[in-house]
Amino acid sequence: MHETLVKISRKHQKYVGSHGYEHTERVIQTCKVIGEALDADMDILIPAAILHDIGRGNDNHAHHGAEIARKILKEQGYLKINEIVHAIEVHSFSAGGEAKTLEAQILSDVDKLDALGATGIYRAAQYGTEHDRPIEEFITHFHEKLLTLKNLLYTDMAREIAENRHKYMEKYLIQLDKELQDSA
């Protein structure tokens, strides 16, 4: 049903990377699970999930991606374009904005969930490598952003999932600190 959107989205992203298409694939799958459980409008949620990171490489990727998505959705004959675009525009931690619909809330939550737990650690390490950041900045990123995410979620279902992922990251940081102290 959304094959063309997937092809378009993949053209805008590398496959591997902290914000690569493999991240988008996980977001789509988790949006399906949470969206169905919460009775979201999947005609809004799934296109938004597919296109949510097509604006990467721009200072405000969410806003830029929303503009690109609006054009793509019109060309492809999608309905509910404003609702899809709203979800894309407010999904990002860094861009901010209030998610005013259930679908926008779910996309925002799922994007944040993918930055938590083992997957979040994987992505944070990728991001550090992509931006030539030393381990101290990698650790700082956890404290400034990743460990705050569980408090920014909209839905109870996402908060439940986030709890275990958050605890896993805390344990990881304790172990990392121990290893770094032992090697000093």
C-alpha positions in Angstrom: 0.0 0.0 0.0 2.8 2.4 0.9 5.5 0.9 -1.3 6.1 4.2 -3.3 6.5 6.2 0.0 9.0 3.6 1.2 11.0 3.9 -2.0 11.0 7.7 -1.7 12.0 7.6 1.9 14.8 5.2 1.3 16.2 7.6 -1.4 16.4 10.4 1.2 18.3 8.3 3.7 21.3 6.1 4.0 20.3 2.6 5.2 22.8 2.3 8.1 23.5 5.1 10.5 22.1 6.6 13.7 19.2 8.1 11.6 19.4 5.6 8.7 16.5 3.8 7.1 17.1 0.9 9.5 15.9 3.3 12.2 12.9 4.2 10.1 12.0 0.5 9.6 12.0 0.0 13.4 9.8 3.1 13.9 7.3 1.9 11.3 7.1 -1.6 13.0 6.7 -0.1 16.5 4.1 2.4 15.2 2.1 -0.5 13.8 2.1 -2.3 17.2 1.3 0.7 19.3 -1.0 2.3 16.8 -3.1 -0.8 16.5 -3.2 -1.3 20.3 -4.3 2.4 20.8 -6.7 2.4 17.8 -4.8 5.1 15.9 -5.7 6.1 12.4 -3.1 4.0 10.5 -3.7 6.1 7.3 -2.0 8.9 9.2 0.4 7.1 11.4 2.2 4.8 8.9 2.8 7.4 6.2 4.1 9.7 8.9 6.4 7.0 10.2 7.7 6.2 6.7 8.6 9.8 6.0 9.5 11.1 9.5 13.2 11.5 8.8 13.4 12.5 5.2 14.5 16.0 6.1 17.7 14.8 7.8 20.8 16.9 7.0 18.8 20.1 7.6 19.1 22.1 10.9 15.4 21.5 11.7 14.9 18.1 10.1 11.4 17.7 11.3 10.1 21.0 9.8 12.1 20.5 6.6 10.9 16.9 6.3 7.3 18.0 6.9 7.6 20.4 3.9 9.1 17.7 1.7 6.4 15.2 2.9 3.6 17.6 2.1 4.7 17.8 -1.5 5.3 14.0 -1.8 1.9 13.2 -0.3 0.1 15.6 -2.6 1.9 14.1 -5.6 0.9 10.6 -4.5 -2.7 11.5 -3.9 -2.8 10.9 -0.1 -5.6 12.1 2.0 -5.2 13.5 5.6 -2.1 15.3 4.5 -2.3 18.0 7.2 -2.5 15.3 9.9 0.4 13.3 8.5 2.5 16.5 8.2 1.7 17.6 11.7 3.0 14.2 13.1 6.2 14.6 11.1 6.7 18.2 12.2 6.4 17.5 16.0 8.0 14.1 16.3 11.6 15.3 17.0 13.1 15.8 20.5 15.3 18.6 19.3 12.6 20.4 17.1 10.1 20.4 19.9 6.4 21.2 19.3 3.3 19.7 20.9 1.8 16.6 19.4 -1.9 17.4 19.2 -3.2 14.1 17.7 -2.9 10.6 18.9 -1.0 9.7 15.7 1.5 12.5 16.3 1.9 11.4 19.9 2.6 7.8 18.9 5.2 8.8 16.3 6.9 11.1 18.8 6.9 8.3 21.4 8.1 5.6 19.0 10.9 7.8 17.7 12.1 8.4 21.3 11.7 4.7 22.2 14.2 3.8 19.4 16.7 6.0 21.2 16.4 4.0 24.4 17.7 0.6 25.5 20.1 -1.5 23.6 19.0 0.0 20.3 19.5 3.5 21.7 23.0 2.6 22.8 23.7 1.2 19.3 22.4 4.4 17.8 24.3 6.7 20.2 27.5 4.9 19.4 26.8 5.3 15.7 26.1 9.0 16.1 29.3 9.5 18.1 31.3 7.8 15.4 29.5 9.7 12.6 30.4 13.0 14.3 33.9 12.1 15.6 32.9 12.4 19.2 35.0 11.1 22.1 33.6 8.7 24.7 33.1 11.6 27.2 30.7 13.2 24.8 29.0 9.9 24.2 28.4 9.6 27.9 27.3 13.2 28.2 24.7 12.6 25.4 23.0 10.0 27.7 22.7 12.4 30.6 21.6 15.5 28.5 19.2 13.7 26.2 18.7 9.9 26.3 18.0 9.6 30.0 15.4 12.4 29.8 13.3 10.8 27.1 11.1 8.5 29.3 9.7 11.7 30.9 8.7 13.2 27.5 6.4 10.4 26.3 2.7 10.9 25.7 1.2 7.4 25.8 1.0 5.0 28.8 2.0 2.1 26.5 5.2 3.9 25.4 6.0 4.8 29.0 5.7 1.2 30.0 8.1 0.1 27.2 10.5 2.9 28.0 10.8 1.9 31.7 12.8 -1.3 31.0 14.9 0.4 28.3 15.7 3.3 30.5 16.9 0.9 33.3 19.0 -1.0 30.8 20.8 2.2 29.8 21.4 3.1 33.5 23.0 -0.3 34.1 25.1 0.1 30.9 26.4 3.4 32.1 27.3 2.0 35.5 29.2 -0.8 33.8 30.9 1.6 31.3 32.0 3.8 34.1 33.4 0.9 36.0 35.4 -0.3 33.0 36.7 3.2 32.3 37.8 3.5 36.0 39.5 0.0 35.9 41.4 0.9 32.8 42.7 4.2 34.2 
